[in-house]
Amino acid sequence: MEIFLGIVFGVLITYYGMSLLNRKKGLHQVEKQSVVLIEKIKSVCKLISVEGDFAEIYHYEDSKNRFLNLISTKKKAILLINAKAHVGFDLSQIKMESDTIKKEIILTHFPEPTVLTVETDIKYYDKVEGFFNKFDASDLTTLNKEAKSFIVEKIPESGLITSAKKEALDTILMIEKLLEISGWKLNYAQLVLPDSPPKKIS
């Protein structure tokens, strides 16, 4: 009888021990899955939501005085800038927390729309050089940077940022669908979408 009770007692201890181990293992797997899902979303990094085309004319002029300011020499050019700007969201800035019991990802911060890239195609017209003030490689590099900055300054008034803000909720819904495929839910009930001025690329 004692042997029988010992066997039963041993079986019960083993059963509860294995159940506890399996619960801990399951919880660990859920926690690991939540980390993987969050990192997968962040790894998308930059998500383009809108793009715009620009065609602008940029006037450049540089004057220098030579020989004790007795001679003034000038160089100038007209630039035709064709550019494509991409505006969207840097998802590496997103902030999320996980509830492993509910299998829920809580979205606590969503980034504001930002200018992600500006691709420029520049053509030079009416380029005039002074005898002592000529264009060199560094001038062209500077002009390319100035042309890009010129386009970036035009973006806020173009309506691209406003359009990107309207796409924010669609982006969140896309993340929600991604999580649902993995059996998780997205909670963004308390999220307040930002409405601050856009960041600019350098």
N, CA, C and O of each residue as an XYZ file, in Angstrom:
808
protein
N       0.830     -1.210      0.000
C       0.000      0.000      0.000
C       0.863      1.258      0.000
O       0.594      2.217     -0.723
N       1.913      1.231      0.834
C       2.808      2.384      0.922
C       3.530      2.601     -0.407
O       3.762      3.727     -0.849
N       3.882      1.441     -1.034
C       4.562      1.552     -2.343
C       3.624      2.195     -3.368
O       4.035      3.044     -4.159
N       2.350      1.771     -3.338
C       1.347      2.320     -4.261
C       1.175      3.821     -4.054
O       1.148      4.592     -5.013
N       1.054      4.237     -2.755
C       0.910      5.670     -2.454
C       2.144      6.452     -2.889
O       2.052      7.585     -3.361
N       3.303      5.814     -2.716
C       4.542      6.478     -3.133
C       4.581      6.704     -4.628
O       5.017      7.751     -5.108
N       4.105      5.678     -5.371
C       4.072      5.807     -6.837
C       3.112      6.916     -7.265
O       3.444      7.747     -8.110
N       1.906      6.917     -6.664
C       0.900      7.947     -6.974
C       1.440      9.330     -6.652
O       1.297     10.262     -7.444
N       2.065      9.458     -5.480
C       2.618     10.747     -5.053
C       3.706     11.220     -6.023
O       3.801     12.399     -6.363
N       4.530     10.244     -6.456
C       5.600     10.578     -7.397
C       5.061     11.028     -8.743
O       5.564     11.969     -9.356
N       3.996     10.310     -9.198
C       3.363     10.686    -10.471
C       2.781     12.085    -10.392
O       2.927     12.868    -11.331
N       2.115     12.417     -9.271
C       1.520     13.750     -9.103
C       2.584     14.838     -9.097
O       2.427     15.883     -9.729
N       3.663     14.580     -8.377
C       4.756     15.572     -8.330
C       5.334     15.787     -9.734
O       5.589     16.916    -10.152
N       5.534     14.675    -10.447
C       6.078     14.768    -11.811
C       5.129     15.542    -12.728
O       5.568     16.370    -13.526
N       3.822     15.267    -12.609
C       2.813     15.931    -13.449
C       2.806     17.440    -13.210
O       2.866     18.234    -14.149
N       2.731     17.819    -11.920
C       2.708     19.255    -11.605
C       4.027     19.926    -11.969
O       4.053     21.082    -12.390
N       5.106     19.198    -11.803
C       6.412     19.747    -12.172
C       6.512     20.001    -13.671
O       6.997     21.046    -14.105
N       6.045     19.028    -14.457
C       6.064     19.178    -15.914
C       5.105     20.281    -16.370
O       5.415     21.022    -17.303
N       3.941     20.395    -15.718
C       2.966     21.436    -16.070
C       3.560     22.821    -15.820
O       3.423     23.729    -16.640
N       4.230     22.966    -14.657
C       4.845     24.249    -14.325
C       5.949     24.585    -15.318
O       6.083     25.728    -15.757
N       6.743     23.566    -15.666
C       7.842     23.773    -16.613
C       7.305     24.182    -17.990
O       7.854     25.067    -18.647
N       6.214     23.514    -18.413
C       5.625     23.832    -19.718
C       5.033     25.234    -19.746
O       5.121     25.935    -20.754
N       4.417     25.645    -18.606
C       3.858     27.013    -18.539
C       4.964     28.049    -18.641
O       4.828     29.044    -19.353
N       6.056     27.815    -17.928
C       7.186     28.750    -17.976
C       7.792     28.780    -19.375
O       8.156     29.837    -19.890
N       7.891     27.595    -19.977
C       8.440     27.515    -21.336
C       7.545     28.241    -22.326
O       8.027     28.952    -23.208
N       6.213     28.053    -22.172
C       5.255     28.727    -23.050
C       5.308     30.225    -22.898
O       5.256     30.958    -23.886
N       5.412     30.698    -21.642
C       5.495     32.133    -21.387
C       6.760     32.708    -21.992
O       6.750     33.798    -22.564
N       7.861     31.960    -21.860
C       9.129     32.414    -22.433
C       9.029     32.533    -23.954
O       9.546     33.478    -24.549
N       8.357     31.560    -24.572
C       8.199     31.583    -26.028
C       7.343     32.770    -26.472
O       7.629     33.397    -27.492
N       6.290     33.077    -25.704
C       5.426     34.217    -26.026
C       6.204     35.519    -25.893
O       6.090     36.405    -26.740
N       7.007     35.636    -24.815
C       7.820     36.836    -24.624
C       8.822     36.989    -25.758
O       9.045     38.090    -26.262
N       9.423     35.870    -26.153
C      10.388     35.905    -27.252
C       9.700     36.311    -28.543
O      10.256     37.072    -29.336
N       8.476     35.800    -28.759
C       7.732     36.128    -29.977
C       7.403     37.617    -30.025
O       7.471     38.233    -31.088
N       7.047     38.198    -28.877
C       6.708     39.622    -28.850
C       7.911     40.480    -29.206
O       7.786     41.483    -29.908
N       9.095     40.071    -28.708
C      10.320     40.811    -29.021
C      10.612     40.728    -30.519
O      10.968     41.722    -31.151
N      10.453     39.523    -31.078
C      10.706     39.320    -32.512
C       9.754     40.172    -33.350
O      10.175     40.782    -34.334
N       8.472     40.220    -32.969
C       7.483     40.991    -33.717
C       7.804     42.475    -33.677
O       7.736     43.153    -34.702
N       8.153     42.986    -32.497
C       8.479     44.406    -32.356
C       9.701     44.760    -33.199
O       9.724     45.782    -33.885
N      10.727     43.887    -33.136
C      11.932     44.153    -33.908
C      11.661     44.060    -35.406
O      12.264     44.784    -36.199
N      10.750     43.163    -35.789
C      10.405     43.020    -37.212
C       9.749     44.293    -37.738
O      10.024     44.724    -38.857
N       8.881     44.891    -36.924
C       8.216     46.132    -37.312
C       9.235     47.261    -37.412
O       9.213     48.045    -38.361
N      10.125     47.338    -36.430
C      11.114     48.410    -36.430
C      12.131     48.249    -37.556
O      12.681     49.233    -38.050
N      12.377     46.997    -37.959
C      13.384     46.750    -38.987
C      12.967     47.280    -40.350
O      13.804     47.440    -41.239
N      11.662     47.554    -40.520
C      11.206     48.180    -41.757
C      11.866     49.548    -41.907
O      12.119     50.024    -43.014
N      12.133     50.158    -40.765
C      12.827     51.435    -40.642
C      12.069     52.583    -41.309
O      11.262     53.245    -40.657
N      12.314     52.826    -42.584
C      11.716     53.992    -43.214
C      10.623     53.564    -44.189
O      10.868     52.841    -45.156
N       9.419     54.031    -43.905
C       8.269     53.654    -44.719
C       7.774     54.881    -45.481
O       7.278     55.834    -44.880
N       7.912     54.850    -46.805
C       7.476     55.973    -47.645
C       5.966     55.911    -47.812
O       5.419     54.875    -48.192
N       5.298     57.012    -47.529
C       3.841     57.042    -47.681
C       3.402     57.930    -48.839
O       2.397     57.639    -49.488
N       4.139     59.009    -49.110
C       3.805     59.876    -50.252
C       5.093     60.336    -50.934
O       6.162     60.361    -50.324
N       4.968     60.696    -52.202
C       6.098     61.255    -52.931
C       5.614     62.414    -53.792
O       4.451     62.474    -54.192
N       6.525     63.321    -54.065
C       6.163     64.484    -54.862
C       7.275     64.865    -55.816
O       8.452     64.671    -55.514
N       6.906     65.410    -56.969
C       7.875     65.862    -57.963
C       7.954     67.386    -57.951
O       6.945     68.079    -57.820
N       9.165     67.882    -58.091
C       9.411     69.328    -58.068
C      10.227     69.723    -59.292
O      11.105     68.983    -59.735
N       9.924     70.894    -59.826
C      10.716     71.503    -60.895
C      10.895     72.967    -60.503
O       9.947     73.751    -60.543
N      12.112     73.323    -60.125
C      12.377     74.667    -59.609
C      13.572     75.286    -60.326
O      14.452     74.587    -60.828
N      13.577     76.606    -60.361
C      14.708     77.356    -60.914
C      15.435     78.048    -59.758
O      14.825     78.735    -58.939
N      16.757     77.845    -59.716
C      17.565     78.392    -58.620
C      18.652     79.293    -59.215
O      19.412     78.876    -60.089
N      18.710     80.528    -58.727
C      19.712     81.486    -59.214
C      20.898     81.525    -58.238
O      20.729     81.707    -57.033
N      22.089     81.350    -58.794
C      23.303     81.379    -57.970
C      24.208     82.503    -58.461
O      24.391     82.703    -59.662
N      24.764     83.224    -57.506
C      25.687     84.307    -57.867
C      26.720     84.468    -56.759
O      26.385     84.425    -55.576
N      27.975     84.653    -57.152
C      29.066     84.828    -56.189
C      30.006     85.913    -56.698
O      30.489     85.849    -57.829
N      30.255     86.891    -55.870
C      31.160     87.991    -56.243
C      32.353     88.023    -55.297
O      32.211     87.810    -54.093
N      33.526     88.289    -55.853
C      34.741     88.405    -55.043
C      35.524     89.632    -55.486
O      35.569     89.984    -56.665
N      36.126     90.255    -54.515
C      36.974     91.419    -54.797
C      38.438     90.996    -54.786
O      38.867     90.244    -53.911
N      39.197     91.478    -55.753
C      40.605     91.113    -55.876
C      41.472     92.368    -55.905
O      40.993     93.474    -56.157
N      42.744     92.166    -55.645
C      43.734     93.250    -55.735
C      43.301     94.475    -54.939
O      43.018     95.544    -55.480
N      43.266     94.260    -53.607
C      42.923     95.339    -52.674
C      41.544     95.935    -52.975
O      41.333     97.141    -52.851
N      40.616     95.068    -53.370
C      39.225     95.455    -53.652
C      39.101     96.388    -54.858
O      38.092     97.074    -55.023
N      40.136     96.406    -55.694
C      40.070     97.288    -56.858
C      39.299     96.634    -58.013
O      38.714     97.315    -58.856
N      39.315     95.302    -58.028
C      38.645     94.576    -59.108
C      37.603     93.640    -58.505
O      37.899     92.872    -57.588
N      36.393     93.711    -59.025
C      35.320     92.816    -58.594
C      35.051     91.805    -59.707
O      34.826     92.173    -60.860
N      35.080     90.534    -59.338
C      34.852     89.488    -60.334
C      33.681     88.607    -59.879
O      33.536     88.301    -58.695
N      32.867     88.215    -60.831
C      31.604     87.555    -60.498
C      31.442     86.264    -61.301
O      31.855     86.161    -62.456
N      30.822     85.286    -60.638
C      30.395     84.077    -61.351
C      28.940     83.815    -60.981
O      28.521     84.061    -59.850
N      28.190     83.324    -61.929
C      26.774     83.096    -61.684
C      26.273     81.957    -62.559
O      26.905     81.574    -63.543
N      25.134     81.436    -62.177
C      24.538     80.350    -62.945
C      23.059     80.255    -62.610
O      22.619     80.643    -61.528
N      22.312     79.736    -63.555
C      20.896     79.416    -63.320
C      20.776     77.901    -63.323
O      21.220     77.238    -64.260
N      20.177     77.358    -62.277
C      20.028     75.919    -62.149
C      18.571     75.522    -62.339
O      17.673     76.107    -61.735
N      18.351     74.532    -63.177
C      17.023     73.927    -63.303
C      17.055     72.635    -62.490
O      17.782     71.698    -62.820
N      16.255     72.600    -61.421
C      16.272     71.456    -60.502
C      15.006     70.625    -60.692
O      13.900     71.108    -60.449
N      15.164     69.416    -61.112
C      14.077     68.443    -61.117
C      14.324     67.493    -59.952
O      15.395     66.895    -59.849
N      13.344     67.357    -59.085
C      13.564     66.566    -57.875
C      12.344     65.707    -57.546
O      11.210     66.024    -57.905
N      12.626     64.614    -56.854
C      11.571     63.742    -56.339
C      11.789     63.614    -54.837
O      12.854     63.193    -54.387
N      10.778     63.979    -54.075
C      10.869     63.917    -52.613
C       9.979     62.810    -52.074
O       8.840     62.640    -52.509
N      10.517     62.058    -51.118
C       9.759     60.998    -50.457
C       9.539     61.378    -48.995
O      10.483     61.679    -48.264
N       8.291     61.356    -48.594
C       7.922     61.693    -47.210
C       7.236     60.477    -46.593
O       6.414     59.819    -47.230
N       7.585     60.197    -45.357
C       6.991     59.031    -44.700
C       7.359     58.983    -43.232
O       7.470     60.018    -42.575
N       7.548     57.771    -42.720
C       7.746     57.577    -41.294
C       8.992     56.737    -41.025
O       9.233     55.724    -41.683
N       9.772     57.176    -40.049
C      10.938     56.420    -39.598
C      10.475     55.488    -38.485
O      10.360     55.903    -37.332
N      10.209     54.230    -38.828
C       9.626     53.295    -37.870
C      10.620     52.840    -36.806
O      10.231     52.161    -35.855
N      11.895     53.199    -36.947
C      12.844     52.893    -35.873
C      12.558     53.762    -34.646
O      13.034     53.468    -33.549
N      11.773     54.842    -34.836
C      11.420     55.741    -33.732
C      10.116     55.336    -33.045
O       9.685     55.984    -32.091
N       9.497     54.276    -33.527
C       8.238     53.837    -32.945
C       8.487     53.249    -31.553
O       9.536     52.657    -31.301
N       7.514     53.416    -30.655
C       7.655     52.883    -29.295
C       6.476     51.954    -29.005
O       5.313     52.329    -29.150
N       6.816     50.722    -28.590
C       5.790     49.717    -28.324
C       6.135     48.930    -27.066
O       7.302     48.769    -26.709
N       5.096     48.449    -26.412
C       5.242     47.565    -25.267
C       4.418     46.307    -25.540
O       3.486     46.335    -26.343
N       4.763     45.206    -24.872
C       4.038     43.960    -25.102
C       3.366     43.467    -23.827
O       3.921     43.565    -22.732
N       2.163     42.937    -23.995
C       1.426     42.270    -22.917
C       1.351     40.796    -23.315
O       0.516     40.408    -24.132
N       2.231     39.979    -22.730
C       2.329     38.584    -23.144
C       1.116     37.763    -22.719
O       0.819     36.741    -23.338
N       0.412     38.193    -21.674
C      -0.768     37.457    -21.221
C      -1.901     37.618    -22.236
O      -2.557     36.643    -22.602
N      -2.125     38.844    -22.686
C      -3.185     39.117    -23.664
C      -2.713     38.929    -25.102
O      -3.511     39.018    -26.036
N      -1.399     38.665    -25.284
C      -0.792     38.611    -26.620
C      -1.149     39.888    -27.385
O      -1.754     39.862    -28.457
N      -0.743     40.998    -26.780
C      -1.122     42.314    -27.286
C       0.111     43.206    -27.335
O       0.901     43.242    -26.392
N       0.266     43.927    -28.443
C       1.322     44.932    -28.576
C       0.666     46.297    -28.390
O      -0.278     46.651    -29.097
N       1.184     47.055    -27.429
C       0.623     48.374    -27.110
C       1.481     49.445    -27.765
O       2.661     49.593    -27.445
N       0.882     50.182    -28.675
C       1.593     51.250    -29.382
C       1.502     52.530    -28.562
O       0.415     53.074    -28.368
N       2.651     53.012    -28.080
C       2.663     54.183    -27.197
C       3.159     55.452    -27.894
O       2.878     56.562    -27.440
N       3.889     55.289    -28.986
C       4.380     56.486    -29.705
C       4.553     56.146    -31.177
O       5.156     55.134    -31.534
N       4.006     57.018    -32.026
C       4.166     56.868    -33.473
C       4.867     58.119    -34.000
O       4.447     59.233    -33.688
N       5.928     57.956    -34.793
C       6.707     59.119    -35.231
C       5.944     60.052    -36.152
O       5.007     59.644    -36.840
N       6.354     61.292    -36.155
C       5.766     62.273    -37.066
C       6.318     62.062    -38.473
O       7.399     61.493    -38.626
N       5.604     62.504    -39.493
C       6.128     62.347    -40.855
C       7.385     63.182    -41.048
O       7.516     64.277    -40.500
N       8.291     62.652    -41.825
C       9.557     63.332    -42.056
C       9.980     63.170    -43.510
O       9.537     62.242    -44.186
N      10.825     64.056    -43.989
C      11.370     63.937    -45.341
C      12.420     62.831    -45.307
O      13.434     62.962    -44.622
N      12.187     61.755    -46.033
C      13.089     60.606    -46.005
C      14.216     60.739    -47.028
O      15.384     60.534    -46.700
N      13.864     61.081    -48.260
C      14.885     61.241    -49.297
C      14.479     62.341    -50.269
O      13.296     62.611    -50.477
N      15.482     62.959    -50.849
C      15.267     63.908    -51.950
C      16.272     63.560    -53.047
O      17.483     63.643    -52.842
N      15.757     63.173    -54.206
C      16.613     62.848    -55.344
C      16.551     64.012    -56.332
O      15.471     64.426    -56.754
N      17.721     64.531    -56.693
C      17.757     65.716    -57.554
C      18.481     65.439    -58.873
O      19.439     64.669    -58.936
N      17.989     66.089    -59.910
C      18.644     66.082    -61.219
C      18.809     67.551    -61.603
O      17.829     68.261    -61.828
N      20.064     67.994    -61.673
C      20.347     69.427    -61.836
C      20.986     69.698    -63.196
O      21.926     69.020    -63.612
N      20.454     70.692    -63.862
C      21.039     71.145    -65.133
C      21.405     72.618    -64.987
O      20.659     73.405    -64.404
N      22.581     72.978    -65.533
C      23.099     74.333    -65.414
C      22.852     75.108    -66.713
O      23.094     74.607    -67.811
N      22.363     76.349    -66.556
C      22.131     77.229    -67.698
C      22.730     78.608    -67.396
O      22.858     79.017    -66.242
N      23.084     79.292    -68.456
C      23.585     80.666    -68.321
C      24.708     80.747    -67.288
O      24.714     81.629    -66.429
N      25.656     79.817    -67.385
C      26.781     79.808    -66.436
C      27.843     80.794    -66.919
O      28.380     80.663    -68.019
N      28.134     81.783    -66.073
C      29.093     82.843    -66.413
C      30.174     82.872    -65.337
O      29.873     82.867    -64.143
N      31.459     82.903    -65.777
C      32.581     82.931    -64.843
C      33.371     84.227    -65.013
O      33.507     84.755    -66.117
N      33.880     84.718    -63.898
C      34.794     85.858    -63.953
C      36.204     85.356    -64.228
O      36.495     84.175    -64.038
N      37.075     86.249    -64.675
C      38.440     85.839    -65.009
C      39.182     85.312    -63.782
O      39.976     84.376    -63.874
N      38.906     85.937    -62.621
C      39.551     85.513    -61.383
C      38.579     84.797    -60.434
O      38.851     84.645    -59.243
N      37.467     84.372    -60.976
C      36.459     83.732    -60.114
C      35.722     82.675    -60.947
O      34.646     82.917    -61.494
N      36.343     81.504    -61.018
C      35.809     80.443    -61.861
C      35.156     79.334    -61.019
O      35.420     79.200    -59.824
N      34.317     78.564    -61.664
C      33.694     77.409    -61.008
C      34.712     76.272    -60.904
O      35.413     75.961    -61.867
N      34.782     75.656    -59.718
C      35.610     74.468    -59.566
C      34.758     73.339    -58.969
O      33.555     73.508    -58.768
N      35.381     72.197    -58.690
C      34.652     71.021    -58.207
C      33.936     71.290    -56.883
O      32.816     70.824    -56.674
N      34.576     72.035    -56.002
C      33.966     72.323    -54.694
C      32.734     73.214    -54.852
O      31.767     73.081    -54.102
N      32.771     74.120    -55.829
C      31.603     74.976    -56.093
C      30.409     74.128    -56.523
O      29.286     74.352    -56.070
N      30.655     73.157    -57.395
C      29.568     72.318    -57.888
C      28.991     71.454    -56.770
O      27.783     71.221    -56.719
N      29.867     70.975    -55.869
C      29.396     70.203    -54.714
C      28.520     71.062    -53.824
O      27.465     70.628    -53.362
N      28.972     72.290    -53.587
C      28.196     73.224    -52.759
C      26.862     73.549    -53.413
O      25.831     73.607    -52.742
N      26.884     73.758    -54.716
C      25.651     74.068    -55.445
C      24.644     72.913    -55.371
O      23.442     73.138    -55.232
N      25.142     71.685    -55.463
C      24.254     70.526    -55.357
C      23.588     70.462    -53.980
O      22.402     70.151    -53.874
N      24.362     70.760    -52.922
C      23.815     70.769    -51.567
C      22.788     71.884    -51.405
O      21.734     71.689    -50.801
N      23.115     73.072    -51.958
C      22.189     74.196    -51.858
C      20.896     73.910    -52.621
O      19.811     74.286    -52.175
N      21.012     73.252    -53.760
C      19.831     72.914    -54.562
C      18.938     71.936    -53.806
O      17.713     72.055    -53.839
N      19.555     70.965    -53.122
C      18.788     69.991    -52.353
C      18.078     70.667    -51.183
O      16.910     70.388    -50.911
N      18.798     71.566    -50.489
C      18.203     72.303    -49.377
C      17.069     73.201    -49.860
O      16.067     73.380    -49.168
N      17.237     73.759    -51.044
C      16.217     74.618    -51.643
C      14.915     73.840    -51.850
O      13.826     74.361    -51.609
N      15.041     72.583    -52.301
C      13.857     71.733    -52.506
C      13.234     71.353    -51.169
O      12.013     71.389    -51.019
N      14.067     70.988    -50.197
C      13.561     70.591    -48.873
C      12.747     71.720    -48.246
O      11.730     71.467    -47.599
N      13.190     72.969    -48.435
C      12.460     74.118    -47.887
C      11.098     74.298    -48.567
O      10.185     74.895    -47.997
N      10.975     73.779    -49.785
C       9.708     73.897    -50.512
C       8.684     72.836    -50.090
O       7.490     72.991    -50.344
N       9.146     71.774    -49.455
C       8.271     70.634    -49.157
C       7.112     70.977    -48.215
O       5.983     70.574    -48.495
N       7.339     71.707    -47.105
C       6.213     71.983    -46.200
C       5.034     72.680    -46.877
O       3.879     72.406    -46.551
N       5.322     73.585    -47.823
C       4.234     74.311    -48.486
C       3.625     73.522    -49.646
O       2.660     73.967    -50.268
N       4.195     72.344    -49.933
C       3.708     71.547    -51.060
C       2.508     70.679    -50.693
O       1.803     70.189    -51.576
N       2.273     70.487    -49.399
C       1.166     69.644    -48.966
C       1.544     68.182    -48.758
O       0.697     67.375    -48.375
N       2.814     67.825    -49.007
C       3.240     66.436    -48.843
C       3.178     65.991    -47.383
O       2.789     64.862    -47.085
N       3.566     66.891    -46.475
C       3.558     66.546    -45.048
C       2.121     66.293    -44.583
O       1.850     65.343    -43.847
N       1.210     67.160    -45.027
C      -0.210     66.990    -44.667
C      -0.743     65.668    -45.196
O      -1.478     64.963    -44.504
N      -0.367     65.335    -46.430
C      -0.810     64.069    -47.016
C      -0.255     62.884    -46.239
O      -0.951     61.890    -46.029
N       1.010     62.992    -45.811
C       1.634     61.899    -45.058
C       0.951     61.707    -43.712
O       0.799     60.577    -43.248
N       0.540     62.799    -43.083
C      -0.147     62.690    -41.792
C      -1.466     61.927    -41.940
O      -1.870     61.183    -41.046
N      -2.123     62.123    -43.074
C      -3.377     61.405    -43.318
C      -3.134     59.911    -43.520
O      -4.040     59.096    -43.345
N      -1.892     59.559    -43.895
C      -1.554     58.162    -44.126
C      -1.110     57.458    -42.846
O      -0.913     56.243    -42.846
N      -0.953     58.208    -41.755
C      -0.441     57.628    -40.510
C      -1.330     56.497    -40.014
O      -0.835     55.434    -39.640
N      -2.639     56.719    -40.010
C      -3.555     55.698    -39.517
C      -3.516     54.461    -40.404
O      -3.595     53.339    -39.904
N      -3.394     54.653    -41.720
C      -3.297     53.507    -42.630
C      -2.046     52.683    -42.330
O      -2.063     51.455    -42.414
N      -0.958     53.378    -41.979
C       0.279     52.688    -41.625
C       0.100     51.870    -40.350
O       0.582     50.742    -40.253
N      -0.597     52.448    -39.375
C      -0.868     51.731    -38.125
C      -1.740     50.512    -38.384
O      -1.509     49.454    -37.799
N      -2.736     50.647    -39.249
C      -3.609     49.521    -39.590
C      -2.827     48.417    -40.310
O      -3.138     47.235    -40.162
N      -1.811     48.807    -41.091
C      -0.963     47.827    -41.752
C      -0.181     47.016    -40.719
O      -0.043     45.799    -40.840
N       0.332     47.722    -39.692
C       1.042     47.041    -38.601
C       0.088     46.105    -37.865
O       0.469     45.001    -37.474
N      -1.154     46.551    -37.679
C      -2.156     45.728    -36.996
C      -2.389     44.424    -37.767
O      -2.472     43.355    -37.161
N      -2.492     44.504    -39.082
C      -2.704     43.308    -39.898
C      -1.505     42.369    -39.797
O      -1.668     41.150    -39.746
N      -0.296     42.943    -39.770
C       0.915     42.143    -39.642
C       0.907     41.346    -38.342
O       1.284     40.175    -38.322
N       0.473     41.989    -37.256
C       0.422     41.313    -35.960
C      -0.667     40.250    -35.928
O      -0.473     39.184    -35.343
N      -1.802     40.524    -36.545
C      -2.916     39.565    -36.546
C      -2.517     38.253    -37.222
O      -2.969     37.180    -36.824
N      -1.669     38.348    -38.243
C      -1.190     37.139    -38.922
C      -0.428     36.245    -37.943
O      -0.457     35.019    -38.054
N       0.252     36.876    -36.983
C       1.032     36.124    -35.997
C       0.225     35.796    -34.747
O       0.768     35.260    -33.781
N      -1.068     36.115    -34.758
C      -1.917     35.786    -33.617
C      -1.875     36.802    -32.492
O      -2.280     36.501    -31.369
N      -1.388     38.006    -32.781
C      -1.313     39.071    -31.773
C      -2.294     40.180    -32.135
O      -2.776     40.259    -33.265
N      -2.581     41.039    -31.149
C      -3.442     42.206    -31.364
C      -2.626     43.474    -31.162
O      -1.652     43.490    -30.410
N      -3.038     44.531    -31.842
C      -2.413     45.843    -31.666
C      -3.370     46.742    -30.905
O      -4.529     46.902    -31.287
N      -2.876     47.324    -29.829
C      -3.668     48.255    -29.023
C      -3.115     49.660    -29.225
O      -2.016     49.971    -28.768
N      -3.875     50.502    -29.906
C      -3.442     51.891    -30.117
C      -4.534     52.860    -29.661
O      -4.626     53.987    -30.149
N      -5.362     52.399    -28.712
C      -6.498     53.203    -28.248
C      -6.061     54.512    -27.600
O      -6.744     55.528    -27.722
N      -4.926     54.486    -26.914
C      -4.479     55.680    -26.195
C      -3.492     56.525    -27.006
O      -2.979     57.530    -26.514
N      -3.233     56.117    -28.237
C      -2.226     56.805    -29.039
C      -2.742     58.142    -29.550
O      -3.858     58.233    -30.061
N      -1.920     59.178    -29.406
C      -2.212     60.497    -29.970
C      -1.186     60.744    -31.067
O       0.010     60.848    -30.790
N      -1.646     60.839    -32.304
C      -0.724     61.056    -33.415
C      -0.142     62.455    -33.348
O      -0.867     63.413    -33.084
N       1.173     62.589    -33.586
C       1.834     63.890    -33.493
C       1.367     64.845    -34.569
O       0.957     64.432    -35.653
N       1.434     66.126    -34.257
C       1.045     67.156    -35.222
C       2.030     68.310    -35.133
O       1.636     69.476    -35.103
N       3.319     67.975    -35.091
C       4.368     68.972    -34.976
C       5.028     69.201    -36.318
O       4.821     68.416    -37.243
N       5.840     70.285    -36.454
C       6.488     70.573    -37.732
C       7.381     69.419    -38.163
O       7.939     68.727    -37.311
N       7.531     69.194    -39.478
C       8.314     68.071    -39.973
C       9.803     68.241    -39.734
O      10.318     69.359    -39.693
N      10.485     67.120    -39.579
C      11.941     67.139    -39.502
C      12.483     67.312    -40.917
O      11.781     67.077    -41.900
N      13.733     67.723    -40.999
C      14.345     67.881    -42.319
C      15.597     67.024    -42.396
O      16.298     66.835    -41.401
N      15.869     66.510    -43.581
C      17.088     65.770    -43.776
C      18.216     66.762    -43.952
O      17.979     67.925    -44.280
N      19.443     66.312    -43.736
C      20.586     67.208    -43.875
C      21.055     67.232    -45.326
O      22.013     67.932    -45.654
